[in-house]
Structures are given as C-alpha cells and as structure tokens.
Amino acid sequence: MSEHQEFCDDLCYDLALEYQAELQYRQHASQLKGCYALFEEDMLVHADEEAHHANILNELIDYLGYIPPTSVAPVQTSDDTCEMLRQDLEGEETAITRYKNRICQARDLGLYEIEPFLMHILKEEMHHKFDLDDLIEDKE
C-alpha cells in the first residue's frame, strides 16, 4: 500500500471516529445527571464541532480522489455520568494523537495545503480535552 493510500485510509478512520464522537456527545448530553446537567449545552456544542470536523474530513478525502465512507466507530455509552465524561475525554485524547500524526503524514507527503484544515481540527479537539479535564477535575 502506498503512503498516499495509507494516509487516505487513516483519514477515513478519523472520519468514522468523528461520526462516533458527534453521536456520543449528543447521547451523553441527554444523559447528564445532577450538577453535570448544567453542561448539556457545552456537550452539544462539542457535538456540533465534531460534525464540522467530519465535514472537513469528507472534503479532504474527496479532494484526495477517494469516496468518503459512511461507517461509524462504535459509540460508547454508560449510565454513569463520570464514566461518560471519561469516555469522551479518552476519545479526545485519541483524536489529538491521531491528528498530530495526520499532520506529520501530510507534511511527509508534501500535502501542505491540507495541514491548516488538520490544525483547525486539532485545535478544537484540544479545547474539548481542556473542557473535559476541567469538568472532571472540578467534580471529583
């Protein structure tokens, strides 16, 4: 498999994870209990941003000459609010690592025009992580 094909396959998997993140945030937002319920709107903002990330990835995959897939990575659920937040935090940490790798891949392939889009996604994923870190820290 060529490096270009591997990069596109990785972007396709990232897309499946963005779909998952959007759905997971929406489901978790509706399930927040107690003092966490105040953060439902913030979680829905995160969901909207994840949907925007998916749109960006769809465009990039198409730009690279591939058909964007419609698969969704498995959504994590729980009836425990703290566990839901930890699931979301784990997803953000994974996304941060993946997008850092994707930026390096784009550079290695000379796809410099793609880097700003990936940097935008990375920046928002980092903000999501910071939000979740603060929320979890404040409530523990």
Secondary structure, 3 states (H helix, E strand, C coil): CCHHHHHHHHHHHHHHHHHHHHHHHHHHHHHCCHHHHHHHHHHHHHHHHHHHHHHHHHHHHHHCCCCCCCCCCCCCCCCCHHHHHHHHHHHHHHHHHHHHHHHHHHHHCCCCCCHHHHHHHHHHHHHHHHHHHHHHHHHC
